[in-house]
Amino acid sequence: MTTSNHHFGGEHTKKKLDILEYYSTCYSIALNRYFKCVYIDAFAGTGEIITSSNEEIIGSAKLIIENENLPFKHLHFIEEDRKRYRELRKLIDSSGKTNARAHCGDANTEIPEIIKAYPANTRFLIFLDPYGLHIKYEMLREISGAKLDILMLFNARGVERVAPIERSSLTNERINKLFEFFGSDIENQLYTTEQSNLFDGQATLTRERKLSDKLSKLYRRKLEDNFSLVKTIAKFQGRGTEFSLFLILSNESKSARNLASKFLREIRKNLVK
């Protein structure tokens, strides 16, 4: 166990990692014969996780590093926290994997830089499991021209925590945070109900208290503006959490879309209950 315990995740974590392992295995084996395949984990952590139920499990980085059946050309692991980054480096060094590299920095900056370093015909599998609303939509738009398969966890409750019930309580800082995440102003789509104040009778705009489905659909529609295929793999619900796991494809090739859809059907059949 690492000296820098990473407290992260909940009941959905094991299912999410099962899906990642299955998709990464199918993807790398199917495409490795024809293309250079590169894996990017944007929020790698230390490789080990202590969940909200205090259970120790293998994290995404260790899962990929220890899997000998993944013929990726290179493995890139990004971690912004310096303490966790040092633990990540130890994990990679001890594995002996010469094709694996750790990056210390913001995923929104590191991902485009990694992609730019490879030829245009390179295939990338990217795992995005962000902390809160850390992914900026502008970054996704920037990389959408590459050949990507993205597995992204969308945190609906994270958006709800940023967006207060009453629009009048929406500070500029929160507005900017929502804009960075969605890539556009979404207040008018969130705050649609007029409610009278009991004390002075003045009307104020409010949002629904539970927005999970609405937010998930809103983000999917946004992704569809820039990506050729966007599918919901699974939805995870737990105490105080609600996530959607998206499959996002930026490859217009019919064969690429068919292959991704095939993987998705198998995941839904065997792993999503």
VENGI-V546401 format. One record per residue. N is the residue number from 1. PHI is phi in radians with two decimals (* if undefined). OMEGA is omega in radians with two decimals (none if undefined). NEAR is the number of other C-alpha atoms within 10 Angstrom. Layout:
n=N phi=PHI omega=OMEGA near=NEAR
n=N phi=PHI omega=OMEGA near=NEAR
This chain:
n=1 phi=* omega=-3.10 near=11
n=2 phi=-1.25 omega=3.09 near=14
n=3 phi=-1.41 omega=3.13 near=9
n=4 phi=-1.97 omega=-3.08 near=16
n=5 phi=-1.08 omega=-3.12 near=17
n=6 phi=-1.84 omega=3.13 near=17
n=7 phi=-1.48 omega=-2.99 near=16
n=8 phi=-2.87 omega=3.03 near=15
n=9 phi=1.60 omega=-3.11 near=18
n=10 phi=-2.68 omega=-3.07 near=20
n=11 phi=-1.09 omega=-3.09 near=15
n=12 phi=-1.37 omega=-2.94 near=16
n=13 phi=-1.05 omega=-3.12 near=18
n=14 phi=-1.09 omega=3.14 near=16
n=15 phi=-1.10 omega=3.11 near=15
n=16 phi=-1.04 omega=-3.12 near=22
n=17 phi=-1.24 omega=3.04 near=16
n=18 phi=-1.07 omega=3.13 near=15
n=19 phi=-1.16 omega=3.10 near=21
n=20 phi=-1.04 omega=-3.12 near=17
n=21 phi=-1.10 omega=-3.13 near=17
n=22 phi=-1.14 omega=-3.08 near=15
n=23 phi=-1.14 omega=-3.12 near=19
n=24 phi=-1.12 omega=3.11 near=23
n=25 phi=-1.18 omega=3.14 near=18
n=26 phi=-1.06 omega=-3.09 near=16
n=27 phi=-1.09 omega=-3.04 near=22
n=28 phi=-1.17 omega=3.14 near=23
n=29 phi=-1.20 omega=-3.10 near=15
n=30 phi=-1.20 omega=-3.02 near=13
n=31 phi=-1.69 omega=-3.02 near=16
n=32 phi=-1.07 omega=-3.12 near=16
n=33 phi=-1.20 omega=-3.00 near=10
n=34 phi=-2.05 omega=-3.03 near=10
n=35 phi=-2.41 omega=2.92 near=15
n=36 phi=-1.36 omega=-3.08 near=18
n=37 phi=-1.91 omega=-3.08 near=23
n=38 phi=-2.22 omega=3.14 near=23
n=39 phi=-1.91 omega=3.10 near=22
n=40 phi=-2.26 omega=3.02 near=25
n=41 phi=-1.90 omega=-2.95 near=23
n=42 phi=-1.43 omega=-3.14 near=25
n=43 phi=-2.37 omega=-2.88 near=22
n=44 phi=-1.28 omega=-3.08 near=26
n=45 phi=1.16 omega=-3.09 near=29
n=46 phi=-1.68 omega=-3.04 near=29
n=47 phi=1.78 omega=3.08 near=26
n=48 phi=-2.30 omega=-3.05 near=25
n=49 phi=-2.28 omega=2.89 near=24
n=50 phi=-1.94 omega=-3.04 near=17
n=51 phi=-1.32 omega=3.14 near=18
n=52 phi=-1.10 omega=3.08 near=14
n=53 phi=-1.62 omega=3.09 near=10
n=54 phi=1.17 omega=3.10 near=11
n=55 phi=-1.74 omega=3.12 near=10
n=56 phi=-1.58 omega=3.12 near=15
n=57 phi=-2.39 omega=3.08 near=16
n=58 phi=-1.26 omega=3.11 near=17
n=59 phi=-1.51 omega=-3.04 near=21
n=60 phi=-1.07 omega=-3.10 near=26
n=61 phi=-1.11 omega=-3.13 near=24
n=62 phi=-1.16 omega=3.11 near=19
n=63 phi=-1.01 omega=-3.11 near=16
n=64 phi=-1.31 omega=-3.09 near=21
n=65 phi=-1.09 omega=-3.07 near=19
n=66 phi=-1.49 omega=3.13 near=13
n=67 phi=-1.47 omega=-3.09 near=11
n=68 phi=-1.46 omega=-3.09 near=8
n=69 phi=-1.77 omega=-3.11 near=12
n=70 phi=-1.97 omega=-3.09 near=20
n=71 phi=-1.46 omega=3.05 near=20
n=72 phi=-1.23 omega=3.07 near=23
n=73 phi=-1.16 omega=3.13 near=15
n=74 phi=-2.42 omega=3.07 near=16
n=75 phi=-2.12 omega=3.14 near=22
n=76 phi=-2.07 omega=-3.12 near=20
n=77 phi=-2.17 omega=-3.07 near=29
n=78 phi=-1.89 omega=3.07 near=23
n=79 phi=-2.57 omega=-3.08 near=23
n=80 phi=-1.42 omega=-3.13 near=17
n=81 phi=-1.26 omega=-3.01 near=14
n=82 phi=-1.16 omega=3.13 near=13
n=83 phi=-1.16 omega=3.10 near=15
n=84 phi=-1.19 omega=3.10 near=21
n=85 phi=-1.05 omega=3.14 near=23
n=86 phi=-1.11 omega=3.08 near=16
n=87 phi=-1.15 omega=3.10 near=19
n=88 phi=-1.10 omega=3.10 near=28
n=89 phi=-1.06 omega=3.12 near=19
n=90 phi=-1.07 omega=3.13 near=14
n=91 phi=-1.07 omega=-3.14 near=21
n=92 phi=-1.16 omega=-3.13 near=21
n=93 phi=-1.07 omega=-3.10 near=14
n=94 phi=-1.27 omega=-3.13 near=9
n=95 phi=-1.34 omega=-3.08 near=13
n=96 phi=1.33 omega=-3.13 near=10
n=97 phi=-1.35 omega=-3.11 near=14
n=98 phi=-1.37 omega=3.13 near=10
n=99 phi=-1.67 omega=-3.11 near=13
n=100 phi=-1.87 omega=-3.13 near=19
n=101 phi=-2.45 omega=3.06 near=16
n=102 phi=-1.76 omega=3.11 near=20
n=103 phi=-2.15 omega=3.08 near=20
n=104 phi=-1.80 omega=-3.12 near=18
n=105 phi=2.97 omega=3.14 near=17
n=106 phi=-1.37 omega=-3.12 near=16
n=107 phi=-0.99 omega=-3.13 near=24
n=108 phi=-1.14 omega=3.08 near=17
n=109 phi=-1.66 omega=-3.02 near=11
n=110 phi=-1.21 omega=-3.08 near=20
n=111 phi=-1.03 omega=3.11 near=23
n=112 phi=-1.04 omega=-3.14 near=16
n=113 phi=-1.15 omega=3.11 near=12
n=114 phi=-1.10 omega=-3.09 near=13
n=115 phi=-1.10 omega=-3.13 near=19
n=116 phi=-1.10 omega=-3.09 near=11
n=117 phi=-1.36 omega=-3.08 near=8
n=118 phi=-1.99 omega=3.07 near=14
n=119 phi=-1.05 omega=-3.03 near=10
n=120 phi=-1.12 omega=-3.10 near=11
n=121 phi=-1.54 omega=3.10 near=11
n=122 phi=-1.20 omega=3.07 near=16
n=123 phi=-1.80 omega=-3.10 near=25
n=124 phi=-2.12 omega=2.91 near=23
n=125 phi=-1.92 omega=-3.06 near=22
n=126 phi=-2.07 omega=3.09 near=20
n=127 phi=-1.87 omega=-3.13 near=22
n=128 phi=-2.00 omega=3.08 near=20
n=129 phi=-2.21 omega=-2.94 near=21
n=130 phi=-1.33 omega=2.99 near=16
n=131 phi=-1.45 omega=3.14 near=13
n=132 phi=1.06 omega=-3.11 near=15
n=133 phi=-1.87 omega=-3.00 near=18
n=134 phi=-1.30 omega=3.13 near=15
n=135 phi=-1.37 omega=3.07 near=21
n=136 phi=-1.67 omega=-3.08 near=18
n=137 phi=-1.11 omega=3.13 near=20
n=138 phi=-1.04 omega=3.08 near=16
n=139 phi=-1.15 omega=3.11 near=18
n=140 phi=-1.08 omega=3.11 near=18
n=141 phi=-1.11 omega=-3.12 near=14
n=142 phi=-1.11 omega=-3.06 near=13
n=143 phi=-1.59 omega=-3.01 near=17
n=144 phi=-1.16 omega=3.10 near=19
n=145 phi=-1.41 omega=3.11 near=13
n=146 phi=-1.46 omega=3.12 near=20
n=147 phi=-1.58 omega=-2.97 near=20
n=148 phi=-2.15 omega=2.78 near=22
n=149 phi=-2.04 omega=-3.10 near=24
n=150 phi=-2.12 omega=2.94 near=18
n=151 phi=-1.83 omega=-3.03 near=25
n=152 phi=-2.22 omega=3.06 near=20
n=153 phi=-1.59 omega=3.13 near=22
n=154 phi=-1.78 omega=-3.05 near=26
n=155 phi=-1.71 omega=-3.10 near=22
n=156 phi=-1.12 omega=-3.14 near=22
n=157 phi=-1.16 omega=3.07 near=18
n=158 phi=-1.09 omega=3.08 near=17
n=159 phi=-1.16 omega=-3.14 near=19
n=160 phi=-1.05 omega=-3.13 near=18
n=161 phi=-1.22 omega=3.11 near=11
n=162 phi=-1.37 omega=-3.09 near=17
n=163 phi=-1.69 omega=3.14 near=21
n=164 phi=-1.15 omega=-3.12 near=17
n=165 phi=-1.05 omega=-3.12 near=18
n=166 phi=-1.70 omega=-3.12 near=16
n=167 phi=-1.10 omega=-3.13 near=17
n=168 phi=-1.10 omega=3.12 near=10
n=169 phi=-1.61 omega=-3.11 near=11
n=170 phi=-1.42 omega=-3.11 near=14
n=171 phi=-1.32 omega=3.10 near=13
n=172 phi=-1.05 omega=3.12 near=9
n=173 phi=-1.08 omega=3.13 near=10
n=174 phi=-1.22 omega=3.09 near=16
n=175 phi=-1.04 omega=-3.14 near=15
n=176 phi=-1.13 omega=3.13 near=14
n=177 phi=-1.12 omega=3.11 near=18
n=178 phi=-1.14 omega=3.14 near=21
n=179 phi=-1.11 omega=3.13 near=17
n=180 phi=-1.09 omega=-3.08 near=18
n=181 phi=-1.30 omega=-3.09 near=20
n=182 phi=-1.60 omega=3.13 near=19
n=183 phi=1.36 omega=3.14 near=19
n=184 phi=-2.91 omega=3.08 near=13
n=185 phi=-1.29 omega=-3.13 near=14
n=186 phi=-2.14 omega=-3.07 near=13
n=187 phi=-0.99 omega=-3.10 near=15
n=188 phi=-1.15 omega=3.11 near=10
n=189 phi=-1.54 omega=3.12 near=11
n=190 phi=-1.61 omega=-3.03 near=20
n=191 phi=-1.74 omega=-2.99 near=18
n=192 phi=-2.13 omega=-3.06 near=13
n=193 phi=-1.98 omega=3.06 near=12
n=194 phi=-1.60 omega=-3.14 near=13
n=195 phi=-2.33 omega=-3.11 near=14
n=196 phi=-1.41 omega=3.08 near=12
n=197 phi=-1.28 omega=-3.08 near=10
n=198 phi=-1.14 omega=-3.04 near=8
n=199 phi=-1.58 omega=-3.09 near=6
n=200 phi=-2.00 omega=3.09 near=7
n=201 phi=1.34 omega=-3.13 near=9
n=202 phi=-1.31 omega=-3.11 near=10
n=203 phi=-1.45 omega=3.07 near=12
n=204 phi=-2.34 omega=3.13 near=14
n=205 phi=-1.45 omega=3.11 near=16
n=206 phi=-2.27 omega=3.04 near=19
n=207 phi=-1.92 omega=3.02 near=21
n=208 phi=-1.14 omega=-3.12 near=14
n=209 phi=-1.25 omega=3.10 near=9
n=210 phi=-2.03 omega=-3.02 near=12
n=211 phi=-2.03 omega=-2.93 near=14
n=212 phi=-0.93 omega=-3.11 near=21
n=213 phi=-1.13 omega=-3.13 near=13
n=214 phi=-1.10 omega=-3.13 near=14
n=215 phi=-1.16 omega=3.13 near=19
n=216 phi=-1.06 omega=3.12 near=20
n=217 phi=-1.15 omega=3.13 near=12
n=218 phi=-1.09 omega=-3.13 near=15
n=219 phi=-1.23 omega=3.09 near=16
n=220 phi=-1.05 omega=3.13 near=19
n=221 phi=-1.08 omega=3.10 near=13
n=222 phi=-1.13 omega=3.13 near=16
n=223 phi=-1.07 omega=-3.11 near=21
n=224 phi=-1.15 omega=3.06 near=15
n=225 phi=-1.22 omega=-3.02 near=11
n=226 phi=-2.14 omega=-3.07 near=18
n=227 phi=-2.20 omega=-3.01 near=20
n=228 phi=-1.35 omega=-3.13 near=15
n=229 phi=-2.58 omega=3.08 near=19
n=230 phi=-2.37 omega=-3.12 near=19
n=231 phi=-2.29 omega=3.01 near=17
n=232 phi=-1.55 omega=3.13 near=18
n=233 phi=-1.31 omega=-3.07 near=20
n=234 phi=-2.81 omega=3.01 near=20
n=235 phi=-2.10 omega=-3.12 near=17
n=236 phi=-2.11 omega=3.10 near=18
n=237 phi=-2.21 omega=3.10 near=12
n=238 phi=-2.68 omega=-3.13 near=10
n=239 phi=-1.17 omega=3.12 near=8
n=240 phi=1.30 omega=-3.12 near=8
n=241 phi=-2.32 omega=3.03 near=16
n=242 phi=-2.73 omega=-3.06 near=17
n=243 phi=-2.18 omega=2.90 near=21
n=244 phi=-2.08 omega=3.07 near=20
n=245 phi=-1.76 omega=-3.10 near=21
n=246 phi=-1.72 omega=2.87 near=20
n=247 phi=-1.82 omega=-3.07 near=20
n=248 phi=-2.16 omega=-3.09 near=25
n=249 phi=-2.16 omega=3.10 near=25
n=250 phi=-2.07 omega=-3.14 near=21
n=251 phi=-2.04 omega=-3.09 near=19
n=252 phi=-1.32 omega=-3.12 near=12
n=253 phi=-1.05 omega=3.12 near=11
n=254 phi=-1.10 omega=-3.14 near=9
n=255 phi=-1.14 omega=3.11 near=10
n=256 phi=-1.17 omega=3.12 near=17
n=257 phi=-1.15 omega=3.13 near=16
n=258 phi=-1.13 omega=-3.13 near=11
n=259 phi=-1.16 omega=3.12 near=16
n=260 phi=-1.09 omega=3.13 near=20
n=261 phi=-1.16 omega=3.09 near=15
n=262 phi=-1.13 omega=3.10 near=12
n=263 phi=-1.03 omega=-3.11 near=16
n=264 phi=-1.10 omega=3.12 near=19
n=265 phi=-1.08 omega=3.14 near=14
n=266 phi=-1.16 omega=3.12 near=13
n=267 phi=-1.12 omega=-3.14 near=19
n=268 phi=-1.12 omega=-3.12 near=13
n=269 phi=-1.28 omega=-2.96 near=10
n=270 phi=-1.84 omega=-3.00 near=9
n=271 phi=-2.05 omega=-3.09 near=14
n=272 phi=-1.74 omega=-3.13 near=16
n=273 phi=-1.96 omega=none near=8
